[in-house]
Amino acid sequence: PADIPAAVYMSNRGTPSCISTADVSTRLKLSTKRTGNDPRHFSSHSLRSGGATHMYHSGTDALTIQLHGRWVSDAFKAYSRLCKESVTALASTMVAGTRGDSTLH
């Protein structure tokens, strides 16, 4: 649910405060609109997917991504988007028939 706290932090007054998923989504949509992008294409889930993708591309192992994203299953693998460059490089290697590193980076 959108009203469950997404994070707890210390406010300027030194007291614990919460930010909900709805708060994160609202701020993200406002920021997205300011950059000229369509806010309908972004949500707090975009941050989760983007975080998993960034960790994957930086070479973080799958277990660490799963733990940091608090995924109970391997569903996080569906969120880790492959960049065009990685797919193109792997396809070129396959077509050339050369052996070597076939890991997507």
N, C-alpha and C positions, 0 to 999 in steps of 0.2 A: 504493500500500500504506500501511496505517495506521502502520507503523513508520518511514517516511521522515520526516526532520525537516521540520516545517512552518515553523519559525523558529529562528534561532540568536540567542542573547543573551548578555550578559556576566553571570555569576553574581555573588553578593555577594563571592566570593573572587577576583574579577577574571579568572576563566577562562571561556572560551566554553562554553556549555551549549546543549543542543537541547531543543526541545519538539516532540513528534510530533503528527500529526493525531489519533491515539488519545488522547493526553493532553488535547488541546483538547476532543475530544468528551466525555471523561469529566468534565472540569470543567464544561462547558456543561450536561450532563445533571444533575449535582449541583446546580448553581445554579438550573436550571429547576425541579427538584423542590422546592427551598426556596421558590420563589415560588408554589408551588401549581399549576404547570402540568404537563402530561403530558410527561415527558422523551422518550417515544417519538416525539414530533412534532418534535424538535430534534436537530441534529447539527452537526458543524463545517461542513457544507455550508450550513446555515442562515445562518451568518455571511457566507459568500460571496454568497449570494442577497440577504441583507439589505443588504450593503455596496453591491452593484450597484444595488439599488432606491433606497437613500438617495442615492447619487451621481446617479442619474437624476432624482429628485425635486428635488434641489438645483440642477439645471440644468447638470450636468456633461455635456460633449459625449461622444458615443458612443465616439470613438477613445480618449479618456482613460480611460473606464470599462474598455474592452477592454484597454488597456495595463496599468492598475493591477491588474486581475483576472487578468492573464496568460492571457487567452483568445486562442487562435490563430485561432478562427473567430468568427462573429457569434453564437454560441450564448448569449453573455451576455444577449442581448436577451430570451431566454425566462425568464431569472431576474429581470429587472427588473419586478416586480409593479406594476401600475397601481393607484392608490388609488381607492376608490369615488367620492370627490369629483371627481377628474379626469374619470372616465368619465361621471359624472352631468352635469357642467358641459358637456362636449363634446356629449352627447346632447341636452341642452336647447338648445344653440346650433343643432344640426342640425335639430331639430324646429321651432324658431322661424324657420328659413330665413334668419337674418341672416348676413351675411358678416363676417369678422373673424378674429381669431387662433384657429386650430383646433389649436394645439399642445397636447398633453397636458402638464400641469405637475404 
